[in-house]
């Protein structure tokens, strides 16, 4: 799961949403670990720690949670979790649809062998985050376009 810049010591709305995407994606498997990725980009507490805490305490996830708390960008998120992905059967990036696509593209560039293990994620739910999704769509498409140029 990829973090979103979090300024405070409480998890923000976007990170709560991403955590829900991760848990509903992981719930489809009995043997699944969630990797929370993201450093302390805008606050004192890392995004990964906030995500991990929320998943365990608020969403009551009982499975394995791993934390990568050094990343400051999506490229670094992908690069820094690669060692944790070497022996897994499938990989899914939990985030917003366009941000997850960006991470998938970065994995294809960094480790094409691991990208072969990418699995679909139920990122989209009708009505979920409907107020901010148009903004995310515009920004995400702009970033993906720049990425592929």
DSSP file (Angstrom, degrees, kcal/mol; ACC not computed):
  #  RESIDUE AA STRUCTURE BP1 BP2  ACC     N-H-->O    O-->H-N    N-H-->O    O-->H-N    TCO  KAPPA ALPHA  PHI   PSI    X-CA   Y-CA   Z-CA
    1    1 A X              0   0    0      0, 0.0    36,-2.3     0, 0.0     2,-0.4   0.000 360.0 360.0 360.0 135.9    0.0    0.0    0.0
    2    2 A X  B     -a   37   0A   0     92,-1.7    36,-0.2    34,-0.2    72,-0.1  -0.787 360.0-133.7 -98.6 133.5    1.3    3.4   -1.0
    3    3 A X        -     0   0    0     34,-2.0     2,-0.4    -2,-0.4    36,-0.1  -0.267   7.2-139.6 -80.1 169.0    1.1    6.3    1.4
    4    4 A X        -     0   0    0     34,-0.1     8,-0.2    43,-0.1    11,-0.1  -0.993  45.0 -79.4-129.8 136.2   -0.1    9.9    0.7
    5    5 A X        -     0   0    0     -2,-0.4     2,-0.5     1,-0.1     9,-0.1  -0.047  52.0-167.6 -41.6 118.8    1.6   12.9    2.2
    6    6 A X        -     0   0    0     39,-0.2    36,-0.5     1,-0.1    39,-0.2  -0.962  13.7-171.6-119.7 117.7    0.4   13.1    5.8
    7    7 A X        +     0   0    0     -2,-0.5    37,-0.3    36,-0.1    -1,-0.1   0.750  63.7  44.8 -84.4 -24.4    1.1   16.3    7.7
    8    8 A X  S    S-     0   0    0      2,-0.4    37,-0.3    35,-0.2     4,-0.1  -0.348  88.9 -99.7-112.5-170.4   -0.1   15.4   11.2
    9    9 A X  S    S+     0   0    0     -2,-0.1     2,-0.4    35,-0.1    37,-0.0   0.440 101.8  75.4 -90.2  -2.4    0.1   12.6   13.7
   10   10 A X  S    S-     0   0    0     35,-0.0    -2,-0.4     1,-0.0     2,-0.1  -0.886  94.9-103.0-109.3 143.8   -3.4   11.4   12.7
   11   11 A X        -     0   0    0     -2,-0.4    -2,-0.1    39,-0.2     2,-0.1  -0.396  39.8-129.4 -65.7 136.0   -4.0    9.5    9.5
   12   12 A X     >  -     0   0    0     -8,-0.2     4,-2.2    -4,-0.1     5,-0.2  -0.282  24.2 -98.9 -84.8 173.1   -5.6   11.6    6.7
   13   13 A X  H  > S+     0   0    0      1,-0.2     4,-2.1     2,-0.2     5,-0.1   0.875 120.4  50.3 -59.4 -43.0   -8.6   10.9    4.6
   14   14 A X  H  > S+     0   0    0      1,-0.2     4,-2.5     2,-0.2    -1,-0.2   0.908 111.1  48.2 -67.2 -41.4   -6.7    9.7    1.6
   15   15 A X  H  > S+     0   0    0      2,-0.2     4,-2.2     1,-0.2    -1,-0.2   0.864 109.2  53.6 -68.0 -34.6   -4.5    7.3    3.6
   16   16 A X  H  X S+     0   0    0     -4,-2.2     4,-2.0     2,-0.2    -2,-0.2   0.923 110.5  48.1 -62.0 -42.8   -7.7    5.9    5.4
   17   17 A X  H  X S+     0   0    0     -4,-2.1     4,-2.1     2,-0.2    -2,-0.2   0.934 111.2  49.3 -62.4 -47.2   -9.2    5.2    1.9
   18   18 A X  H  X S+     0   0    0     -4,-2.5     4,-2.2     1,-0.2    -1,-0.2   0.868 108.9  53.9 -62.0 -36.7   -6.0    3.6    0.7
   19   19 A X  H  X S+     0   0    0     -4,-2.2     4,-2.5     2,-0.2    -1,-0.2   0.903 107.4  50.3 -64.3 -41.0   -5.9    1.4    3.8
   20   20 A X  H  X S+     0   0    0     -4,-2.0     4,-2.5     2,-0.2     5,-0.2   0.897 109.2  51.8 -63.7 -39.7   -9.5    0.2    3.2
   21   21 A X  H  X S+     0   0    0     -4,-2.1     4,-1.8     2,-0.2    -2,-0.2   0.924 110.9  48.8 -61.0 -44.0   -8.5   -0.6   -0.4
   22   22 A X  H  X S+     0   0    0     -4,-2.2     4,-2.8     2,-0.2     5,-0.2   0.925 112.0  47.3 -62.9 -45.7   -5.5   -2.7    0.9
   23   23 A X  H  X S+     0   0    0     -4,-2.5     4,-2.0     1,-0.2    -1,-0.2   0.916 112.8  47.4 -66.8 -42.5   -7.6   -4.6    3.5
   24   24 A X  H  < S+     0   0    0     -4,-2.5     4,-0.3     1,-0.2    -1,-0.2   0.823 114.6  48.6 -69.8 -26.8  -10.4   -5.4    1.0
   25   25 A X  H >< S+     0   0    0     -4,-1.8     3,-1.0    -5,-0.2    -2,-0.2   0.915 114.5  44.0 -73.0 -44.3   -7.8   -6.6   -1.5
   26   26 A X  H >< S+     0   0    0     -4,-2.8     3,-2.1     1,-0.2    -2,-0.2   0.773  98.4  73.1 -72.3 -26.5   -5.9   -8.7    1.0
   27   27 A X  T 3< S+     0   0    0     -4,-2.0    -1,-0.2     1,-0.3    -2,-0.1   0.698  83.2  70.8 -62.9 -18.1   -9.1  -10.2    2.5
   28   28 A X  T <  S+     0   0    0     -3,-1.0     2,-0.4    -4,-0.3    -1,-0.3   0.583  98.5  55.8 -74.2  -9.3   -9.4  -12.3   -0.7
   29   29 A X    <   -     0   0    0     -3,-2.1     3,-0.3     1,-0.1    -1,-0.0  -0.960  65.4-151.3-128.7 142.6   -6.5  -14.4    0.4
   30   30 A X  S    S+     0   0    0     -2,-0.4     2,-0.6     1,-0.2    -1,-0.1   0.775  97.5  45.7 -77.8 -26.9   -5.8  -16.4    3.5
   31   31 A X  S    S+     0   0    0     32,-0.1     2,-0.4     2,-0.0    -1,-0.2  -0.678  83.7 129.5-120.4  76.3   -2.0  -16.0    3.2
   32   32 A X        -     0   0    0     -2,-0.6    32,-0.7    -3,-0.3     2,-0.4  -0.982  38.7-157.1-135.1 139.8   -1.5  -12.3    2.4
   33   33 A X  E     - b   0  64A   0     -2,-0.4     2,-0.5    30,-0.1    32,-0.2  -0.913  12.8-142.0-112.5 143.9    0.7   -9.6    3.9
   34   34 A X  E     - b   0  65A   0     30,-2.5    32,-2.8    -2,-0.4     2,-0.6  -0.920  11.9-157.2-102.8 127.8    0.1   -5.9    3.6
   35   35 A X  E     - b   0  66A   0     -2,-0.5     2,-0.5    30,-0.2    32,-0.2  -0.929   4.3-156.1-106.0 118.4    3.2   -3.8    3.1
   36   36 A X  E     - b   0  67A   0     30,-3.1    32,-2.9    -2,-0.6     2,-0.4  -0.829  16.3-171.6 -94.3 126.8    2.7   -0.1    4.2
   37   37 A X  E     +ab   2  68A   0    -36,-2.3   -34,-2.0    -2,-0.5    32,-0.2  -0.969  29.5  88.2-128.5 133.5    5.1    2.2    2.4
   38   38 A X        -     0   0    0     30,-2.3    10,-2.5    -2,-0.4    11,-0.3  -0.320  49.0-131.5 148.6 131.5    5.9    5.8    2.9
   39   39 A X        -     0   0    0     32,-3.0     2,-1.8     7,-0.2     8,-1.6  -0.131  48.5 -75.7 -86.5-173.3    8.2    8.0    5.0
   40   40 A X        +     0   0    0     29,-0.5     6,-0.2     6,-0.3    -1,-0.1  -0.603  65.6 157.6 -84.4  77.2    7.6   11.0    7.1
   41   41 A X  S    S+     0   0    0     -2,-1.8    -1,-0.2     1,-0.1   -34,-0.1   0.914  77.0   5.2 -74.3 -45.3    7.3   13.3    4.0
   42   42 A X  S    S+     0   0    0    -36,-0.5     2,-0.2    -3,-0.3    -1,-0.1   0.399 129.0  37.7-121.4   0.2    5.2   16.2    5.6
   43   43 A X  S    S-     0   0    0      2,-0.2   -35,-0.2   -37,-0.1   -36,-0.1  -0.773  84.5 -99.8-141.1-175.8    5.0   15.2    9.2
   44   44 A X  S    S+     0   0    0    -37,-0.3     2,-0.4    -2,-0.2    -4,-0.1   0.713 102.7  65.2 -83.5 -22.1    6.9   13.7   12.1
   45   45 A X  S    S-     0   0    0    -37,-0.3    -2,-0.2   -39,-0.2    -3,-0.2  -0.861  90.9-113.6-106.1 135.7    5.3   10.2   11.8
   46   46 A X     >  -     0   0    0     -2,-0.4     4,-2.1    -6,-0.2    -6,-0.3  -0.295  16.2-126.5 -66.1 149.5    5.8    8.1    8.7
   47   47 A X  H  > S+     0   0    0     -8,-1.6     4,-2.8     1,-0.2     5,-0.2   0.892 111.6  56.8 -59.5 -40.0    2.9    7.5    6.4
   48   48 A X  H  > S+     0   0    0    -10,-2.5     4,-2.7     1,-0.2    -1,-0.2   0.892 106.7  48.0 -61.2 -41.1    3.7    3.7    6.7
   49   49 A X  H  > S+     0   0    0    -11,-0.3     4,-2.6     2,-0.2    -1,-0.2   0.917 112.2  48.7 -67.0 -43.1    3.4    3.8   10.5
   50   50 A X  H  X S+     0   0    0     -4,-2.1     4,-2.3     2,-0.2    -2,-0.2   0.920 114.0  46.9 -61.6 -43.7    0.1    5.7   10.3
   51   51 A X  H  X S+     0   0    0     -4,-2.8     4,-2.7     2,-0.2    -2,-0.2   0.933 112.6  49.2 -62.6 -47.1   -1.2    3.3    7.7
   52   52 A X  H  X S+     0   0    0     -4,-2.7     4,-2.2     1,-0.2     5,-0.2   0.923 112.1  48.0 -59.8 -46.7   -0.1    0.3    9.7
   53   53 A X  H  X S+     0   0    0     -4,-2.6     4,-3.1     1,-0.2     5,-0.5   0.922 113.0  48.1 -60.8 -45.6   -1.6    1.6   12.9
   54   54 A X  H  X>S+     0   0    0     -4,-2.3     5,-2.0    -5,-0.2     4,-1.5   0.908 110.6  51.5 -63.4 -43.2   -5.0    2.3   11.2
   55   55 A X  H  <5S+     0   0    0     -4,-2.7     6,-2.6     3,-0.2    -1,-0.2   0.913 118.8  36.5 -61.6 -43.5   -5.1   -1.1    9.5
   56   56 A X  H  <5S+     0   0    0     -4,-2.2     4,-0.3     4,-0.2    -2,-0.2   0.942 128.0  31.1 -75.8 -48.4   -4.5   -2.9   12.8
   57   57 A X  H  <5S+     0   0    0     -4,-3.1    -3,-0.2    -5,-0.2    -2,-0.2   0.918 131.2  25.7 -82.8 -45.0   -6.5   -0.7   15.2
   58   58 A X  T  <5S+     0   0    0     -4,-1.5    -3,-0.2    -5,-0.5    -4,-0.1   0.847 130.9  35.7 -91.7 -36.6   -9.4    0.7   13.2
   59   59 A X  S   <S-     0   0    0     -5,-2.0    -3,-0.2     2,-0.1    -4,-0.1   0.479  97.1-134.7 -97.3  -3.1   -9.8   -1.9   10.5
   60   60 A X        +     0   0    0     -6,-0.3     2,-0.4    -4,-0.3    -4,-0.2   0.796  34.7 176.8  57.4  34.6   -9.0   -4.8   12.8
   61   61 A X        -     0   0    0     -6,-2.6    -1,-0.2     1,-0.1    -2,-0.1  -0.570  12.6-175.1 -69.9 125.9   -6.7   -6.5   10.2
   62   62 A X        +     0   0    0     -2,-0.4    -1,-0.1     2,-0.1     3,-0.1   0.502  51.9  91.9-101.5  -7.8   -5.2   -9.6   11.9
   63   63 A X  S    S-     0   0    0      1,-0.2     2,-0.2   -32,-0.0   -30,-0.1   0.012  90.7 -59.8 -77.9-172.0   -2.8  -10.6    9.2
   64   64 A X  E     -b   33   0A   0    -32,-0.7   -30,-2.5   -29,-0.0     2,-0.4  -0.494  47.7-170.9 -73.6 135.4    0.8   -9.7    8.6
   65   65 A X  E     -b   34   0A   0     -2,-0.2     2,-0.3   -32,-0.2   -30,-0.2  -0.996   0.8-169.5-127.6 126.2    1.7   -6.0    8.2
   66   66 A X  E     -b   35   0A   0    -32,-2.8   -30,-3.1    -2,-0.4     2,-0.4  -0.850  10.8-144.6-112.1 152.5    5.1   -4.9    7.1
   67   67 A X  E     -b   36   0A   0     -2,-0.3     2,-0.5   -32,-0.2   -30,-0.2  -0.966  17.8-178.6-125.2 130.1    6.4   -1.4    7.2
   68   68 A X  E     +b   37   0A   0    -32,-2.9   -30,-2.3    -2,-0.4     3,-0.2  -0.967  14.3 169.0-120.6 108.9    8.7    0.4    4.8
   69   69 A X        +     0   0    0     -2,-0.5   -29,-0.5   -32,-0.2   -32,-0.1   0.064  53.8  75.9-117.5  25.9    9.1    3.9    6.2
   70   70 A X        +     0   0    0    -31,-0.2    -1,-0.1     6,-0.1   -31,-0.1   0.605  64.9 109.7-108.0 -15.3   12.0    5.5    4.3
   71   71 A X        +     0   0    0     -3,-0.2   -32,-3.0     1,-0.1   -30,-0.1  -0.309  34.2 177.0 -70.0 143.1   10.3    6.3    0.9
   72   72 A X        +     0   0    0    -34,-0.2     2,-0.3     1,-0.1    -1,-0.1   0.320  69.1  30.1-122.8   3.4    9.6    9.9   -0.1
   73   73 A X  S  > S-     0   0    0      1,-0.1     4,-2.5     0, 0.0    -1,-0.1  -0.959  84.5-104.4-152.4 166.8    8.2    9.3   -3.6
   74   74 A X  H  > S+     0   0    0     -2,-0.3     4,-2.3     2,-0.2     5,-0.2   0.896 120.6  55.6 -63.5 -39.6    6.3    6.6   -5.5
   75   75 A X  H  > S+     0   0    0      1,-0.2     4,-2.5     2,-0.2    -1,-0.2   0.931 111.1  44.3 -57.2 -45.9    9.5    5.6   -7.3
   76   76 A X  H  > S+     0   0    0      2,-0.2     4,-3.2     1,-0.2     5,-0.2   0.873 107.3  59.6 -68.1 -37.4   11.1    5.0   -3.9
   77   77 A X  H  X S+     0   0    0     -4,-2.5     4,-1.2     2,-0.2    -2,-0.2   0.955 111.9  40.5 -52.2 -50.9    8.0    3.2   -2.5
   78   78 A X  H >X S+     0   0    0     -4,-2.3     4,-1.1     1,-0.2     3,-0.6   0.951 116.7  48.1 -65.4 -50.5    8.4    0.6   -5.3
   79   79 A X  H 3< S+     0   0    0     -4,-2.5     4,-0.4     1,-0.2     3,-0.4   0.895 112.1  49.6 -57.4 -42.3   12.1    0.4   -5.1
   80   80 A X  H 3< S+     0   0    0     -4,-3.2    -1,-0.2     1,-0.2    -2,-0.2   0.704 110.9  47.7 -77.5 -19.3   12.2    0.0   -1.3
   81   81 A X  H XX S+     0   0    0     -4,-1.2     3,-1.4    -3,-0.6     4,-0.7   0.613  85.2  92.1 -93.5 -11.7    9.5   -2.7   -1.1
   82   82 A X  H >X S+     0   0    0     -4,-1.1     3,-1.7    -3,-0.4     4,-0.8   0.875  80.9  56.6 -50.4 -44.5   11.1   -4.9   -3.8
   83   83 A X  H 34 S+     0   0    0     -4,-0.4     3,-0.4     1,-0.3    -1,-0.3   0.833 106.4  51.5 -59.4 -28.4   13.2   -6.9   -1.3
   84   84 A X  H <4 S+     0   0    0     -3,-1.4    -1,-0.3     1,-0.2    -2,-0.2   0.596 108.8  52.7 -79.9 -10.9    9.9   -7.8    0.4
   85   85 A X  H X< S+     0   0    0     -3,-1.7     3,-1.6    -4,-0.7    -1,-0.2   0.520  76.8  97.7-101.6  -7.9    8.4   -9.0   -2.9
   86   86 A X  T 3< S+     0   0    0     -4,-0.8    -1,-0.1    -3,-0.4    -2,-0.1   0.827  93.8  31.7 -53.1 -39.1   11.1  -11.4   -4.0
   87   87 A X  T 3  S+     0   0    0     -4,-0.2    -1,-0.3    -3,-0.2     2,-0.2   0.192  92.8 112.0-110.2  16.7    9.3  -14.5   -2.8
   88   88 A X    <   -     0   0    0     -3,-1.6     3,-0.1     1,-0.1    -3,-0.0  -0.575  60.0-141.0 -92.4 156.7    5.6  -13.7   -3.1
   89   89 A X  S    S+     0   0    0      1,-0.2     2,-0.3    -2,-0.2    -1,-0.1   0.827  83.3  13.3 -82.5 -34.7    3.2  -15.3   -5.6
   90   90 A X        -     0   0    0      2,-0.0     2,-0.4    29,-0.0    -1,-0.2  -0.989  62.2-152.2-145.8 154.7    1.3  -12.1   -6.5
   91   91 A X  B     +c  118   0B   0     26,-2.5    28,-3.1    -2,-0.3     2,-0.4  -0.982  12.6 177.8-129.1 133.8    1.7   -8.3   -6.0
   92   92 A X        -     0   0    0     -2,-0.4     2,-0.6    26,-0.2    28,-0.1  -0.995  20.6-143.6-137.7 131.2   -1.1   -5.7   -5.8
   93   93 A X        -     0   0    0     -2,-0.4     2,-0.7    26,-0.3    28,-0.1  -0.850  15.3-152.7 -95.0 119.0   -0.6   -2.0   -5.2
   94   94 A X        +     0   0    0     -2,-0.6   -92,-1.7     5,-0.1     2,-0.3  -0.830  50.6  90.0 -95.7 117.5   -3.4   -0.6   -3.1
   95   95 A X  S    S-     0   0    0     -2,-0.7     2,-0.1   -94,-0.2   -92,-0.1  -0.894  85.2 -38.8-172.5-164.9   -4.0    3.1   -3.8
   96   96 A X     >  -     0   0    0     -2,-0.3     4,-3.0     1,-0.1     5,-0.3  -0.471  67.8-104.4 -71.3 156.9   -6.2    5.2   -6.1
   97   97 A X  H  > S+     0   0    0      1,-0.2     4,-1.9     2,-0.2     5,-0.1   0.893 118.3  40.4 -53.9 -48.6   -6.5    3.7   -9.5
   98   98 A X  H  > S+     0   0    0      2,-0.2     4,-1.9     1,-0.2    -1,-0.2   0.867 115.8  50.0 -73.8 -35.0   -4.1    6.1  -11.3
   99   99 A X  H  > S+     0   0    0      2,-0.2     4,-2.1     1,-0.2    -2,-0.2   0.900 111.0  50.1 -68.0 -39.5   -1.6    6.2   -8.5
  100  100 A X  H  X S+     0   0    0     -4,-3.0     4,-2.5     2,-0.2    -2,-0.2   0.888 108.5  53.1 -63.8 -38.4   -1.6    2.4   -8.4
  101  101 A X  H  X S+     0   0    0     -4,-1.9     4,-2.4    -5,-0.3    -1,-0.2   0.891 106.7  52.6 -63.5 -38.4   -1.1    2.4  -12.2
  102  102 A X  H  X S+     0   0    0     -4,-1.9     4,-2.3     2,-0.2    -2,-0.2   0.925 110.2  47.8 -61.6 -44.3    1.9    4.6  -11.7
  103  103 A X  H  X S+     0   0    0     -4,-2.1     4,-2.4     2,-0.2    -2,-0.2   0.896 110.1  52.3 -64.1 -39.9    3.4    2.2   -9.2
  104  104 A X  H  X S+     0   0    0     -4,-2.5     4,-2.3     2,-0.2    -1,-0.2   0.913 109.6  49.4 -62.1 -41.4    2.7   -0.7  -11.5
  105  105 A X  H  X S+     0   0    0     -4,-2.4     4,-1.9     1,-0.2    -2,-0.2   0.902 109.8  51.3 -63.8 -40.8    4.6    1.1  -14.3
  106  106 A X  H  X S+     0   0    0     -4,-2.3     4,-2.7     2,-0.2     5,-0.3   0.893 109.2  50.6 -63.7 -38.9    7.5    1.8  -11.9
  107  107 A X  H  X S+     0   0    0     -4,-2.4     4,-3.2     1,-0.2     8,-0.3   0.910 107.8  53.5 -64.9 -40.3    7.7   -1.9  -11.0
  108  108 A X  H  < S+     0   0    0     -4,-2.3     4,-0.3     1,-0.2    -1,-0.2   0.891 114.3  42.5 -58.9 -38.8    7.7   -2.8  -14.7
  109  109 A X  H  < S+     0   0    0     -4,-1.9     3,-0.3     2,-0.2    -2,-0.2   0.885 122.4  37.3 -75.3 -39.8   10.7   -0.4  -15.2
  110  110 A X  H  < S+     0   0    0     -4,-2.7     2,-0.2     1,-0.2    -2,-0.2   0.900 137.2   7.2 -81.3 -42.1   12.5   -1.4  -12.1
  111  111 A X    >X  +     0   0    0     -4,-3.2     4,-2.0    -5,-0.3     3,-0.8  -0.628  58.3 175.9-145.4  80.0   11.9   -5.2  -12.0
  112  112 A X  H 3> S+     0   0    0     -4,-0.3     4,-0.9    -3,-0.3    -1,-0.1   0.813  83.8  60.9 -56.5 -30.8   10.1   -6.6  -15.0
  113  113 A X  H 34 S+     0   0    0      1,-0.2     3,-0.4     2,-0.2    -1,-0.3   0.899 108.5  41.9 -64.4 -39.6   10.4  -10.1  -13.6
  114  114 A X  H X4 S+     0   0    0     -3,-0.8     3,-2.2     1,-0.2    -2,-0.2   0.821 103.6  67.1 -75.4 -30.9    8.4   -9.1  -10.5
  115  115 A X  H >< S+     0   0    0     -4,-2.0     3,-1.6    -8,-0.3    -1,-0.2   0.755  86.0  71.2 -61.6 -22.8    5.9   -7.1  -12.6
  116  116 A X  T 3< S+     0   0    0     -4,-0.9    -1,-0.3    -3,-0.4    -2,-0.2   0.685  93.9  57.0 -64.7 -16.3    4.8  -10.5  -14.1
  117  117 A X  T <  S+     0   0    0     -3,-2.2   -26,-2.5    -4,-0.1    -1,-0.3   0.331  76.1 131.8 -97.2   5.9    3.2  -11.2  -10.7
  118  118 A X  B <   -c   91   0B   0     -3,-1.6     2,-0.3   -28,-0.2   -26,-0.2  -0.350  37.3-166.2 -63.5 137.3    1.0   -8.1  -10.7
  119  119 A X        -     0   0    0    -28,-3.1   -26,-0.3    -2,-0.1    -2,-0.1  -0.889  25.7 -97.2-122.6 153.2   -2.6   -8.9   -9.7
  120  120 A X        -     0   0    0     -2,-0.3     2,-0.4   -28,-0.1    -1,-0.0  -0.339  34.8-152.7 -69.1 153.3   -5.8   -6.7  -10.1
  121  121 A X        -     0   0    0    -28,-0.1     2,-2.5   -24,-0.0     3,-0.3  -0.974  23.8-121.3-126.9 139.2   -7.0   -4.8   -7.1
  122  122 A X        +     0   0    0     -2,-0.4   -98,-0.1     1,-0.2   -97,-0.1  -0.426  56.4 149.0 -76.5  69.3  -10.6   -3.7   -6.3
  123  123 A X        +     0   0    0     -2,-2.5     2,-0.5     1,-0.0    -1,-0.2   0.848  49.9  64.8 -72.0 -35.5   -9.5    0.0   -6.2
  124  124 A X        +     0   0    0     -3,-0.3     2,-0.4   -28,-0.1    -1,-0.0  -0.772  52.0 171.0-102.8 131.4  -12.7    1.5   -7.4
  125  125 A X    >   -     0   0    0     -2,-0.5     3,-2.1     3,-0.2    -3,-0.0  -0.994  42.9-106.4-132.3 129.0  -16.0    1.4   -5.6
  126  126 A X  T 3  S+     0   0    0     -2,-0.4     3,-0.1     1,-0.3     4,-0.0  -0.278 103.6   9.2 -55.5 129.9  -18.9    3.5   -7.0
  127  127 A X  T >  S+     0   0    0      1,-0.3     3,-1.2     2,-0.1     2,-0.4   0.220  92.0 132.0  86.4 -14.2  -19.5    6.5   -4.8
  128  128 A X  T <  S-     0   0    0     -3,-2.1    -1,-0.3     1,-0.3    -3,-0.2  -0.586  86.8 -11.0 -76.2 127.6  -16.3    6.1   -2.7
  129  129 A X  T >> S+     0   0    0     -2,-0.4     4,-2.0     1,-0.1     3,-0.7   0.796  86.2 158.2  56.8  32.3  -14.4    9.3   -2.3
  130  130 A X  H <>  +     0   0    0     -3,-1.2     4,-0.5     1,-0.2    -2,-0.1   0.745  62.9  58.5 -62.6 -25.4  -16.6   10.8   -5.0
  131  131 A X  H 34 S+     0   0    0     -4,-0.2     4,-0.3     1,-0.2    -1,-0.2   0.885 118.1  28.6 -72.3 -37.4  -16.0   14.4   -4.0
  132  132 A X  H <> S+     0   0    0     -3,-0.7     4,-2.3     1,-0.1     3,-0.4   0.612  97.2  86.9-101.0 -13.1  -12.2   14.2   -4.5
  133  133 A X  H  X S+     0   0    0     -4,-2.0     4,-2.8     1,-0.2     5,-0.2   0.869  84.8  57.0 -59.2 -38.5  -11.9   11.6   -7.2
  134  134 A X  H  X S+     0   0    0     -4,-0.5     4,-2.1     2,-0.2    -1,-0.2   0.920 109.9  45.7 -59.0 -40.2  -12.3   14.1  -10.1
  135  135 A X  H  > S+     0   0    0     -3,-0.4     4,-2.5    -4,-0.3     5,-0.3   0.931 112.9  49.7 -65.4 -45.2   -9.3   16.0   -8.7
  136  136 A X  H  X S+     0   0    0     -4,-2.3     4,-3.0     1,-0.2     5,-0.2   0.882 109.7  53.2 -59.3 -38.1   -7.3   12.8   -8.3
  137  137 A X  H  X S+     0   0    0     -4,-2.8     4,-2.7    -5,-0.2     5,-0.3   0.930 110.0  46.0 -64.0 -46.3   -8.2   11.8  -11.9
  138  138 A X  H  X S+     0   0    0     -4,-2.1     4,-2.0     2,-0.2    -2,-0.2   0.952 118.4  41.4 -62.6 -50.2   -7.0   15.1  -13.4
  139  139 A X  H  X S+     0   0    0     -4,-2.5     4,-2.4     1,-0.2    -2,-0.2   0.922 116.2  50.2 -64.8 -44.0   -3.7   15.0  -11.4
  140  140 A X  H  X S+     0   0    0     -4,-3.0     4,-2.7    -5,-0.3     5,-0.2   0.909 111.2  47.2 -62.6 -44.1   -3.2   11.3  -11.9
  141  141 A X  H  X S+     0   0    0     -4,-2.7     4,-2.5    -5,-0.2    -1,-0.2   0.893 111.7  51.7 -64.6 -38.9   -3.8   11.4  -15.7
  142  142 A X  H  X S+     0   0    0     -4,-2.0     4,-2.0    -5,-0.3    -2,-0.2   0.923 112.8  45.4 -61.8 -44.9   -1.4   14.4  -15.9
  143  143 A X  H  X S+     0   0    0     -4,-2.4     4,-2.1     2,-0.2    -2,-0.2   0.897 113.0  49.4 -68.5 -40.2    1.3   12.5  -14.0
  144  144 A X  H  X S+     0   0    0     -4,-2.7     4,-2.0     2,-0.2    -1,-0.2   0.900 109.6  52.4 -64.6 -39.6    0.8    9.3  -16.0
  145  145 A X  H  X S+     0   0    0     -4,-2.5     4,-0.6     1,-0.2    -2,-0.2   0.922 111.1  46.7 -61.2 -44.0    1.0   11.2  -19.3
  146  146 A X  H >< S+     0   0    0     -4,-2.0     3,-0.6     1,-0.2    -1,-0.2   0.870 110.4  54.4 -64.7 -36.8    4.3   12.8  -18.1
  147  147 A X  H 3< S+     0   0    0     -4,-2.1    -1,-0.2     1,-0.2    -2,-0.2   0.868 111.7  43.1 -64.0 -38.4    5.5    9.4  -17.1
  148  148 A X  H 3<        0   0    0     -4,-2.0    -1,-0.2     1,-0.2    -2,-0.2   0.442 360.0 360.0 -91.1  -0.8    4.9    7.9  -20.5
  149  149 A X    <<        0   0    0     -3,-0.6    -1,-0.2    -4,-0.6    -2,-0.1   0.471 360.0 360.0 -79.6 360.0    6.3   10.8  -22.5
